Amino acid sequence: MANTQDDYPAHQHTYQAFSKMVLFAILFIVLLLACMGLGLVGNSGVFALLLGVGGTVALLVAFAVLG
């Protein structure tokens, strides 16, 4: 039982990394759905494409810098 306290920082780091990954996945899915809706229903495919590419790059940069 003495080993459980030694692993706490490693478990906490793993939990935080997993939380960031889940947050990135949720934000990416929301961005993807918004771009699909804008392109298909809103009939502005070029704007949806630019927003999708720019948003994806922004998400990757933000998580790389803040992570």
C-alpha positions as CSV (number, residue, x, y, z in Angstrom):
1,M,0.0,0.0,0.0
2,A,3.0,2.4,0.3
3,N,3.4,2.3,-3.4
4,T,0.0,4.1,-4.1
5,Q,1.2,7.5,-2.9
6,D,4.3,7.3,-5.1
7,D,2.2,6.9,-8.2
8,Y,-0.1,9.8,-7.5
9,P,1.8,12.5,-9.5
10,A,2.0,10.2,-12.5
11,H,-1.7,9.4,-12.3
12,Q,-2.5,13.1,-12.0
13,H,-0.4,14.0,-15.0
14,T,-2.0,11.2,-17.0
15,Y,-5.5,12.4,-16.0
16,Q,-4.7,16.0,-17.1
17,A,-3.3,14.9,-20.4
18,F,-6.3,12.8,-21.1
19,S,-8.6,15.7,-20.2
20,K,-6.8,17.9,-22.7
21,M,-7.1,15.2,-25.4
22,V,-10.9,14.9,-24.7
23,L,-11.3,18.7,-24.8
24,F,-9.4,18.9,-28.1
25,A,-11.6,16.1,-29.6
26,I,-14.8,17.8,-28.5
27,L,-13.7,21.2,-29.8
28,F,-12.6,19.6,-33.1
29,I,-16.0,17.8,-33.5
30,V,-17.9,21.1,-32.9
31,L,-15.7,22.9,-35.4
32,L,-16.2,20.1,-38.0
33,L,-20.0,20.1,-37.5
34,A,-20.2,23.9,-37.7
35,C,-18.2,23.8,-41.0
36,M,-20.3,21.1,-42.4
37,G,-23.5,22.9,-41.6
38,L,-22.1,26.1,-43.0
39,G,-21.0,24.4,-46.2
40,L,-24.0,22.2,-46.8
41,V,-27.0,24.2,-45.4
42,G,-25.5,27.7,-45.7
43,N,-24.3,27.2,-49.3
44,S,-20.9,28.9,-48.6
45,G,-18.5,26.1,-49.1
46,V,-15.3,28.2,-49.6
47,F,-15.9,30.1,-46.3
48,A,-16.6,26.8,-44.5
49,L,-13.4,25.3,-46.0
50,L,-11.3,28.3,-44.9
51,L,-12.9,28.3,-41.4
52,G,-12.3,24.5,-41.1
53,V,-8.6,24.7,-42.1
54,G,-8.0,27.9,-40.1
55,G,-9.8,26.6,-37.1
56,T,-8.0,23.3,-37.1
57,V,-4.6,25.1,-37.3
58,A,-5.7,27.4,-34.5
59,L,-6.7,24.5,-32.3
60,L,-3.4,22.7,-32.9
61,V,-1.4,25.8,-32.2
62,A,-3.4,26.7,-29.1
63,F,-3.0,23.2,-27.6
64,A,0.7,23.0,-28.5
65,V,1.4,26.4,-27.0
66,L,-0.8,26.1,-23.9
67,G,-0.1,22.3,-23.4
